[in-house]
């Protein structure tokens, strides 16, 4: 930890220059460390963030962080599309430009020495608050290898982010109650198609979001698959041969594809849903063209205020303060199981480049960011200009009850690196009408609705070794790419379901049995250890 001690000495020297407004006063000539972060964490997934922050507020935030930490932070904004985000990151890593930290799956980088091990930094006294914040959520386990090395700052916890959201006003228009089954959901969707409440045939009864650059159907599987496949969206143990197999060859998966195909054919889902980027999905939702959603929850919760404004005539009540609602008990499929699958905390987090010249500066910024008031400033902008403690609530500061202040230059959350439920659930945020903001409400109340979801097959306590997967499944990438391409063909009707058995044979020829054997080996090894 020699470099950490050197960094502490540097900070002590800087602080000796004087303290201004509770932060570190740094002269224009002071040689301060500059770090560059590619902020592909999802921080920009808010309406209006597409163009980034106004330069004036970006500079103000950067200066404030410099005052507070002694670190100058530069942020690179990613594209909104997941595939484009990855492509840009790869170009940055391959080029000669400085990039000190980004968000990603540590397993993709640790094996090649691309990122630094963070164990010493996380276990240092300076990081105790950061460690203690995440520890109750079990998140450190997901960013730690089998040797006990920590490789990332966590991003996620186990959550239930894949509810089906339904428009309250359009549900009333149909005369129906909130759907509790897939059959009732279908009845609602087809009524909305018939009524066309948005008009001119432009109503989208159900917005369906693609997954990432691979696993294109992953979001649809996470929202719906449990109603067709008993093990939900996760690998499962076939008791006939005691082998681990992927969800897409489980009993019931073809019925899931047939449902998607029927929706596609009947115009229930948008014809371009598997190529849309997140911005396009948010625009359809926020302008009021969508009747129900199968998408990541924040596409709905963050755009709800804009949707209400665009509708103009939505009558809010205590029972229905938001345009959208869910069936809190969960929706069940024809197989009697809940349709939604729990999302695991995952192995993605903030990683630090092995080329980073000032990892201590990155950690200094991260440690500062994961304190609640600093997180709030990163998320909303400067206190007093973009947010304030609610003057109408007693002990608002103590209870972290805040209200946003509108009207300033656009701030797109550029510097928000402290994303994650441990901090997000602490804040209570209300609008001018006294209603809690939908996104804030969902973070606090609905992202742990575990009794409304299925566990993801056998994967709950398994951490797959991606190095071994790549080594022992030589055609893994080819198999995944081919599988994705062909599954979409079944959905859009360009491939007949009569060829399903042929499709499985084709997958066998690309390494499906290697896939099954390696996942089975790892599963048995971890269960026996």
C-alpha positions as CSV (number, residue, x, y, z in Angstrom):
1,X,0.0,0.0,0.0
2,X,3.0,2.3,-0.6
3,X,1.1,4.3,-3.2
4,X,-1.9,4.8,-0.9
5,X,0.4,6.3,1.7
6,X,1.9,8.5,-0.9
7,X,-1.5,9.7,-2.0
8,X,-2.4,10.4,1.7
9,X,0.7,12.5,2.0
10,X,-0.2,14.4,-1.2
11,X,-3.7,15.1,0.1
12,X,-2.3,16.3,3.4
13,X,-0.1,18.8,1.5
14,X,-3.0,20.0,-0.6
15,X,-5.2,20.4,2.4
16,X,-2.5,22.4,4.2
17,X,-3.0,25.1,1.5
18,X,-6.4,25.9,3.1
19,X,-9.9,24.8,3.3
20,X,-12.7,26.6,1.6
21,X,-16.4,25.9,2.1
22,X,-15.7,22.5,3.7
23,X,-13.7,21.3,0.7
24,X,-10.1,21.3,-0.5
25,X,-8.9,24.6,-1.9
26,X,-6.8,23.9,-5.0
27,X,-5.1,26.7,-6.9
28,X,-5.2,26.8,-10.6
29,X,-1.5,25.9,-10.7
30,X,-1.7,23.0,-8.4
31,X,-0.7,19.6,-9.9
32,X,-3.8,17.6,-9.1
33,X,-4.5,14.1,-10.5
34,X,-6.9,13.9,-13.4
35,X,-8.9,10.7,-13.8
36,X,-11.1,9.7,-16.8
37,X,-14.2,7.5,-16.3
38,X,-16.3,6.0,-19.0
39,X,-19.6,6.2,-17.2
40,X,-21.5,3.3,-18.9
41,X,-23.3,2.5,-15.6
42,X,-26.8,3.4,-16.8
43,X,-26.5,6.8,-15.1
44,X,-27.7,8.6,-18.3
45,X,-30.9,6.5,-18.6
46,X,-33.2,9.5,-17.9
47,X,-35.3,11.5,-20.3
48,X,-33.5,14.4,-21.8
49,X,-30.0,13.0,-21.1
50,X,-29.3,12.0,-24.7
51,X,-27.5,15.3,-25.5
52,X,-25.5,15.3,-22.2
53,X,-25.1,18.1,-19.7
54,X,-24.9,21.7,-20.3
55,X,-21.3,22.7,-20.3
56,X,-21.8,25.2,-17.5
57,X,-23.2,22.7,-15.0
58,X,-20.7,20.0,-16.1
59,X,-17.9,22.5,-15.2
60,X,-19.5,23.5,-12.0
61,X,-19.8,19.8,-10.9
62,X,-16.3,19.1,-11.9
63,X,-15.0,22.0,-9.9
64,X,-17.0,21.1,-6.9
65,X,-15.7,17.5,-6.9
66,X,-12.2,18.8,-7.3
67,X,-12.7,21.1,-4.2
68,X,-14.1,18.2,-2.2
69,X,-11.6,15.5,-3.1
70,X,-8.5,17.0,-4.7
71,X,-9.3,14.9,-7.8
72,X,-10.2,16.3,-11.3
73,X,-12.7,13.9,-12.8
74,X,-13.4,13.8,-16.6
75,X,-16.4,11.8,-17.7
76,X,-16.9,10.2,-21.1
77,X,-20.6,9.7,-22.0
78,X,-21.5,6.4,-23.7
79,X,-24.0,5.9,-26.5
80,X,-27.5,4.8,-25.3
81,X,-27.5,1.5,-27.2
82,X,-25.9,-1.4,-25.3
83,X,-24.0,-2.7,-28.4
84,X,-22.7,0.7,-29.3
85,X,-21.6,1.3,-25.6
86,X,-19.5,-1.9,-25.8
87,X,-18.1,-1.0,-29.1
88,X,-17.0,2.4,-27.9
89,X,-15.5,1.0,-24.8
90,X,-13.5,-1.5,-26.8
91,X,-12.2,1.3,-29.0
92,X,-11.2,3.3,-26.0
93,X,-9.4,0.4,-24.4
94,X,-7.6,-0.4,-27.7
95,X,-6.5,3.2,-28.3
96,X,-3.9,5.3,-26.6
97,X,-6.3,7.7,-24.8
98,X,-6.5,7.8,-21.1
99,X,-9.4,5.7,-19.6
100,X,-9.0,4.9,-15.9
101,X,-12.3,3.3,-14.9
102,X,-15.4,1.9,-16.5
103,X,-18.3,-0.4,-15.7
104,X,-18.2,-4.0,-16.8
105,X,-18.0,-7.7,-15.9
106,X,-14.7,-8.1,-14.1
107,X,-14.4,-11.6,-15.4
108,X,-13.9,-10.3,-18.9
109,X,-10.9,-8.3,-18.0
110,X,-9.1,-9.8,-14.9
111,X,-7.7,-12.8,-16.8
112,X,-5.8,-10.6,-19.3
113,X,-4.4,-8.2,-16.7
114,X,-6.6,-5.3,-18.1
115,X,-7.8,-4.3,-14.7
116,X,-6.3,-3.9,-11.2
117,X,-7.2,-6.2,-8.3
118,X,-8.9,-3.9,-5.7
119,X,-8.6,-6.1,-2.5
120,X,-6.0,-3.9,-0.8
121,X,-7.9,-0.7,-1.6
122,X,-11.3,-2.1,-0.4
123,X,-9.8,-3.5,2.8
124,X,-8.0,-0.3,3.6
125,X,-9.4,1.8,6.5
126,X,-10.4,4.6,4.1
127,X,-12.8,2.3,2.3
128,X,-14.5,0.9,5.4
129,X,-17.7,2.9,4.8
130,X,-17.8,1.8,1.2
131,X,-17.3,-1.9,2.1
132,X,-19.9,-1.8,4.9
133,X,-22.5,-0.1,2.6
134,X,-22.5,-3.1,0.2
135,X,-21.7,-5.9,2.6
136,X,-25.3,-6.5,3.9
137,X,-26.5,-7.0,0.4
138,X,-24.0,-9.8,-0.4
139,X,-22.7,-7.9,-3.4
140,X,-19.0,-8.3,-2.7
141,X,-19.2,-12.1,-3.3
142,X,-20.2,-11.4,-6.9
143,X,-17.1,-9.3,-7.6
144,X,-14.7,-11.6,-5.9
145,X,-12.9,-14.6,-7.5
146,X,-12.4,-18.0,-6.0
147,X,-9.0,-16.9,-4.5
148,X,-10.7,-14.1,-2.6
149,X,-9.5,-11.3,-4.8
150,X,-11.9,-8.3,-5.2
151,X,-11.9,-7.0,-8.7
152,X,-14.7,-4.3,-8.9
153,X,-17.0,-2.0,-6.9
154,X,-20.4,-3.6,-7.0
155,X,-23.2,-2.3,-9.2
156,X,-26.1,-4.5,-8.4
157,X,-27.9,-6.6,-5.9
158,X,-30.6,-9.3,-6.4
159,X,-33.7,-7.4,-7.6
160,X,-37.1,-7.8,-9.3
161,X,-36.8,-5.3,-12.1
162,X,-38.9,-7.0,-14.7
163,X,-42.5,-6.4,-13.8
164,X,-45.2,-6.0,-16.5
165,X,-46.3,-2.4,-16.2
166,X,-49.9,-1.5,-17.4
167,X,-51.4,1.9,-18.1
168,X,-54.0,2.8,-15.5
169,X,-56.0,5.1,-17.8
170,X,-56.1,2.6,-20.6
171,X,-57.0,-0.3,-18.3
172,X,-60.0,1.8,-17.2
173,X,-60.8,2.4,-20.9
174,X,-61.0,-1.4,-21.4
175,X,-63.2,-1.9,-18.3
176,X,-60.8,-4.5,-17.0
177,X,-59.1,-5.0,-13.7
178,X,-55.3,-5.3,-13.4
179,X,-54.3,-8.6,-15.2
180,X,-53.3,-11.5,-12.9
181,X,-52.7,-14.1,-15.6
182,X,-51.1,-14.3,-19.0
183,X,-54.6,-14.9,-20.4
184,X,-55.9,-11.7,-18.8
185,X,-52.8,-9.8,-20.0
186,X,-53.5,-11.0,-23.6
187,X,-57.1,-9.9,-23.3
188,X,-56.0,-6.4,-22.3
189,X,-53.4,-6.2,-25.1
190,X,-55.8,-7.2,-27.8
191,X,-58.4,-4.8,-26.6
192,X,-55.9,-2.0,-26.7
193,X,-55.0,-3.0,-30.2
194,X,-58.6,-2.8,-31.2
195,X,-59.4,0.5,-29.4
196,X,-56.2,2.2,-30.7
197,X,-56.3,4.9,-27.9
198,X,-53.1,6.7,-29.1
199,X,-54.7,7.0,-32.6
200,X,-53.9,6.6,-36.3
201,X,-52.9,2.9,-35.8
202,X,-49.8,4.1,-33.9
203,X,-50.7,2.5,-30.5
204,X,-48.2,0.0,-29.3
205,X,-50.1,-2.4,-27.0
206,X,-46.9,-3.9,-25.6
207,X,-43.3,-2.5,-25.8
208,X,-40.8,-5.3,-25.7
209,X,-37.2,-4.5,-25.1
210,X,-34.3,-6.5,-26.5
211,X,-31.5,-7.7,-24.3
212,X,-27.8,-6.8,-24.8
213,X,-25.5,-7.3,-27.7
214,X,-25.8,-11.0,-27.0
215,X,-28.8,-12.8,-25.5
216,X,-31.2,-10.7,-27.5
217,X,-34.3,-12.3,-26.0
218,X,-32.9,-12.0,-22.4
219,X,-35.3,-9.2,-21.3
220,X,-38.3,-10.9,-22.8
221,X,-37.2,-14.1,-21.0
222,X,-36.7,-12.3,-17.7
223,X,-40.2,-10.7,-17.9
224,X,-42.2,-13.6,-19.2
225,X,-40.4,-17.0,-19.4
226,X,-41.5,-18.3,-16.0
227,X,-45.1,-18.6,-17.4
228,X,-43.9,-21.1,-19.9
229,X,-40.7,-22.7,-18.4
230,X,-40.9,-23.8,-14.8
231,X,-37.3,-22.9,-14.0
232,X,-37.7,-19.4,-15.5
233,X,-34.9,-17.5,-17.1
234,X,-32.0,-19.6,-15.9
235,X,-30.0,-22.7,-16.5
236,X,-31.7,-25.8,-15.2
237,X,-30.8,-29.3,-14.1
238,X,-32.2,-32.0,-16.3
239,X,-33.1,-34.9,-13.9
240,X,-33.2,-37.4,-16.7
241,X,-29.4,-37.2,-17.2
242,X,-28.3,-34.9,-14.3
243,X,-26.9,-32.4,-16.7
244,X,-27.1,-28.6,-16.7
245,X,-28.9,-27.2,-19.8
246,X,-29.7,-23.7,-21.1
247,X,-33.2,-22.2,-20.7
248,X,-33.8,-22.2,-24.5
249,X,-34.0,-26.0,-24.7
250,X,-36.2,-26.4,-21.7
251,X,-39.8,-27.8,-22.0
252,X,-42.1,-24.9,-22.7
253,X,-39.6,-22.6,-24.4
254,X,-41.1,-23.2,-27.8
255,X,-44.5,-22.1,-26.4
256,X,-42.8,-18.9,-25.2
257,X,-41.5,-18.3,-28.7
258,X,-44.9,-19.0,-30.2
259,X,-46.4,-16.3,-27.9
260,X,-43.9,-13.8,-29.1
261,X,-44.5,-14.8,-32.7
262,X,-48.3,-14.4,-32.3
263,X,-47.7,-10.9,-30.8
264,X,-45.4,-10.0,-33.6
265,X,-47.8,-11.2,-36.3
266,X,-50.8,-9.5,-34.7
267,X,-49.1,-6.1,-34.2
268,X,-49.1,-6.3,-30.4
269,X,-45.4,-5.7,-30.2
270,X,-43.5,-3.2,-32.5
271,X,-41.9,-4.8,-35.5
272,X,-38.6,-3.2,-34.7
273,X,-38.6,-4.1,-31.0
274,X,-35.5,-6.2,-31.2
275,X,-33.4,-3.5,-32.8
276,X,-34.7,-0.4,-30.9
277,X,-32.2,1.4,-28.6
278,X,-33.2,2.5,-25.1
279,X,-33.8,6.1,-26.2
280,X,-36.4,5.1,-28.8
281,X,-38.2,2.9,-26.2
282,X,-38.3,5.8,-23.7
283,X,-39.6,8.1,-26.4
284,X,-42.5,5.8,-27.2
285,X,-43.3,5.4,-23.5
286,X,-43.0,9.1,-22.6
287,X,-45.2,10.3,-25.5
288,X,-48.0,8.0,-24.4
289,X,-48.1,5.5,-27.3
290,X,-47.6,2.4,-25.1
291,X,-50.2,0.3,-23.2
292,X,-48.0,-2.2,-21.3
293,X,-44.3,-2.9,-21.0
294,X,-41.9,-5.8,-21.0
295,X,-38.7,-3.8,-20.3
296,X,-36.2,-2.8,-17.6
297,X,-38.2,-1.0,-14.9
298,X,-36.4,2.4,-15.1
299,X,-37.6,2.8,-18.7
300,X,-41.0,3.3,-17.1
301,X,-40.3,4.9,-13.8
302,X,-37.9,7.6,-15.0
303,X,-40.1,8.7,-17.8
304,X,-43.4,8.7,-15.9
305,X,-43.3,12.5,-15.0
306,X,-42.8,13.3,-18.7
307,X,-45.6,11.0,-19.7
308,X,-48.0,12.6,-17.3
309,X,-47.0,16.0,-18.6
310,X,-47.6,14.9,-22.1
311,X,-51.0,13.4,-21.3
312,X,-52.1,16.6,-19.6
313,X,-55.3,15.1,-18.2
314,X,-54.2,12.2,-16.0
315,X,-56.1,12.5,-12.8
316,X,-53.9,11.4,-9.9
317,X,-55.2,9.8,-6.8
318,X,-53.7,8.4,-3.6
319,X,-54.4,4.9,-5.0
320,X,-53.1,5.6,-8.5
321,X,-50.6,8.5,-8.3
322,X,-48.7,7.2,-11.4
323,X,-49.8,6.4,-14.9
324,X,-48.5,2.9,-14.6
325,X,-49.3,0.1,-12.1
326,X,-48.3,-3.6,-11.7
327,X,-49.9,-6.6,-10.2
328,X,-48.0,-6.7,-7.0
329,X,-48.6,-10.4,-6.4
330,X,-47.1,-11.1,-9.8
331,X,-48.7,-12.5,-13.0
332,X,-49.0,-16.2,-13.5
333,X,-48.8,-18.2,-16.7
334,X,-50.9,-21.1,-18.0
335,X,-48.4,-23.4,-16.3
336,X,-49.3,-22.0,-12.9
337,X,-45.9,-20.4,-12.3
338,X,-45.1,-16.7,-11.9
339,X,-43.8,-15.2,-15.2
340,X,-41.0,-12.9,-13.8
341,X,-37.6,-14.3,-13.0
342,X,-35.4,-12.7,-10.3
343,X,-32.4,-10.8,-11.5
344,X,-29.2,-11.7,-9.7
345,X,-26.7,-9.1,-8.5
346,X,-24.4,-9.9,-11.3
347,X,-20.6,-9.7,-11.7
348,X,-20.5,-6.3,-13.2
349,X,-19.1,-3.3,-11.4
350,X,-16.7,-0.3,-11.6
351,X,-13.3,-1.6,-12.6
352,X,-10.0,0.2,-12.7
353,X,-7.6,-0.1,-15.6
354,X,-4.2,-1.6,-14.9
355,X,-2.8,1.3,-16.9
356,X,-4.3,3.8,-14.5
357,X,-1.6,6.1,-13.1
358,X,-3.6,7.2,-10.1
359,X,-5.8,4.3,-8.8
360,X,-5.7,6.0,-5.4
361,X,-7.3,9.0,-7.0
362,X,-10.1,6.9,-8.5
363,X,-10.7,5.2,-5.2
364,X,-10.7,8.6,-3.4
365,X,-13.4,9.8,-5.8
366,X,-15.4,6.5,-5.4
367,X,-15.2,6.5,-1.6
368,X,-16.4,10.2,-1.6
369,X,-19.2,9.4,-4.1
370,X,-20.7,6.6,-2.0
371,X,-21.6,8.9,0.9
372,X,-25.3,9.7,0.7
373,X,-25.2,13.5,0.3
374,X,-22.4,13.3,-2.3
375,X,-24.4,10.6,-4.1
376,X,-27.4,12.9,-4.1
377,X,-25.4,15.8,-5.5
378,X,-24.0,13.5,-8.3
379,X,-27.5,12.3,-9.1
380,X,-29.3,15.6,-9.1
381,X,-26.8,18.5,-9.3
382,X,-25.7,21.0,-6.6
383,X,-27.7,21.3,-3.5
384,X,-29.8,24.5,-3.4
385,X,-29.9,24.7,-7.2
386,X,-31.1,21.2,-8.2
387,X,-32.4,19.7,-5.0
388,X,-33.2,20.7,-1.4
389,X,-34.5,19.2,1.8
390,X,-38.3,19.2,1.8
391,X,-39.3,22.3,3.8
392,X,-42.8,20.9,4.3
393,X,-41.6,17.8,6.1
394,X,-40.3,17.7,9.7
395,X,-36.8,16.3,10.1
396,X,-36.4,16.2,6.3
397,X,-32.6,16.3,6.5
398,X,-32.5,13.5,9.1
399,X,-34.9,11.4,7.0
400,X,-33.2,12.2,3.7
401,X,-36.5,13.6,2.3
402,X,-35.7,15.9,-0.7
403,X,-37.5,17.6,-3.5
404,X,-36.0,18.5,-6.9
405,X,-35.6,22.0,-8.1
406,X,-36.4,22.5,-11.8
407,X,-35.4,25.0,-14.3
408,X,-31.6,24.9,-14.3
409,X,-29.3,24.0,-17.1
410,X,-29.6,20.3,-18.1
411,X,-27.6,18.0,-15.9
412,X,-27.5,14.5,-17.2
413,X,-25.9,12.8,-14.1
414,X,-22.5,12.7,-15.7
415,X,-20.6,12.3,-12.5
416,X,-22.9,9.7,-10.9
417,X,-20.8,6.7,-10.2
418,X,-22.4,5.7,-6.8
419,X,-25.3,3.9,-8.5
420,X,-26.8,1.0,-6.6
421,X,-29.7,0.2,-4.2
422,X,-27.7,0.6,-1.0
423,X,-27.7,4.4,-1.5
424,X,-30.7,4.8,-3.8
425,X,-33.2,3.4,-1.3
426,X,-32.1,5.9,1.4
427,X,-33.6,8.9,-0.3
428,X,-37.2,9.9,-0.3
429,X,-38.0,12.3,-3.1
430,X,-41.3,14.1,-3.7
431,X,-42.7,16.3,-6.5
432,X,-44.4,19.6,-6.2
433,X,-47.8,18.0,-5.7
434,X,-46.6,16.0,-2.7
435,X,-46.4,12.6,-4.4
436,X,-43.3,10.5,-4.1
437,X,-41.5,10.3,-7.5
438,X,-42.3,7.0,-9.2
439,X,-38.7,6.0,-9.7
440,X,-37.9,6.7,-6.1
441,X,-40.9,4.8,-4.9
442,X,-40.1,1.8,-7.0
443,X,-36.5,1.7,-5.6
444,X,-37.8,1.6,-2.1
445,X,-40.8,-0.5,-2.4
446,X,-40.8,-2.9,-5.4
447,X,-37.2,-4.0,-6.3
448,X,-37.3,-6.7,-3.6
449,X,-40.7,-8.2,-4.5
450,X,-39.1,-11.7,-4.4
451,X,-42.3,-13.4,-3.6
452,X,-43.6,-12.3,-7.0
453,X,-40.7,-13.9,-8.9
454,X,-39.1,-17.2,-9.7
455,X,-35.5,-18.0,-8.9
456,X,-33.3,-18.3,-12.0
457,X,-33.1,-22.0,-12.3
458,X,-30.0,-23.4,-10.5
459,X,-28.0,-20.2,-10.9
460,X,-28.7,-18.4,-7.6
461,X,-25.5,-19.4,-5.8
462,X,-23.3,-20.3,-8.8
463,X,-20.5,-18.0,-10.1
464,X,-19.5,-19.4,-13.5
465,X,-15.8,-19.4,-14.5
466,X,-15.9,-17.6,-17.8
467,X,-12.2,-18.4,-18.5
468,X,-13.1,-22.1,-18.3
469,X,-16.2,-21.6,-20.4
470,X,-14.2,-20.0,-23.2
471,X,-11.5,-22.7,-23.0
472,X,-13.7,-25.7,-22.8
473,X,-16.5,-24.5,-25.2
474,X,-14.3,-23.6,-28.2
475,X,-17.4,-22.5,-30.3
476,X,-19.2,-20.7,-27.5
477,X,-19.4,-17.3,-29.2
478,X,-20.5,-19.0,-32.5
479,X,-23.1,-21.0,-30.7
480,X,-24.5,-17.9,-28.8
481,X,-24.6,-15.8,-32.0
482,X,-26.3,-18.5,-34.1
483,X,-28.8,-19.2,-31.3
484,X,-29.8,-15.6,-31.1
485,X,-30.1,-15.1,-34.8
486,X,-32.3,-18.2,-35.2
487,X,-34.5,-17.5,-32.2
488,X,-35.4,-14.1,-33.6
489,X,-36.4,-15.8,-36.9
490,X,-38.9,-18.0,-35.0
491,X,-40.3,-14.9,-33.5
492,X,-40.6,-12.8,-36.7
493,X,-41.9,-15.8,-38.7
494,X,-39.0,-16.2,-41.1
495,X,-38.3,-19.7,-39.7
496,X,-41.0,-22.3,-39.2
497,X,-41.6,-24.0,-35.8
498,X,-41.6,-27.2,-37.8
499,X,-37.8,-26.9,-38.0
500,X,-37.3,-26.7,-34.2
501,X,-35.7,-30.1,-33.9
502,X,-33.5,-29.3,-36.9
503,X,-32.4,-26.1,-35.1
504,X,-31.4,-28.1,-32.0
505,X,-29.4,-30.5,-34.3
506,X,-27.7,-27.4,-35.8
507,X,-26.8,-26.2,-32.3
508,X,-25.3,-29.6,-31.5
509,X,-23.0,-29.2,-34.5
510,X,-21.8,-25.8,-33.2
511,X,-21.0,-27.1,-29.7
512,X,-24.1,-27.4,-27.6
513,X,-22.9,-30.6,-26.0
514,X,-19.6,-29.0,-25.1
515,X,-21.7,-26.2,-23.6
516,X,-23.8,-28.6,-21.5
517,X,-20.8,-30.7,-20.4
518,X,-18.8,-27.6,-19.2
519,X,-21.7,-26.0,-17.3
520,X,-22.4,-29.4,-15.8
521,X,-18.8,-29.8,-14.7
522,X,-18.7,-26.4,-13.1
523,X,-22.0,-26.9,-11.4
524,X,-21.0,-30.2,-9.9
525,X,-17.6,-28.9,-8.8
526,X,-19.1,-25.9,-7.0
527,X,-21.8,-28.0,-5.4
528,X,-19.3,-30.5,-4.1
529,X,-16.9,-27.8,-2.7
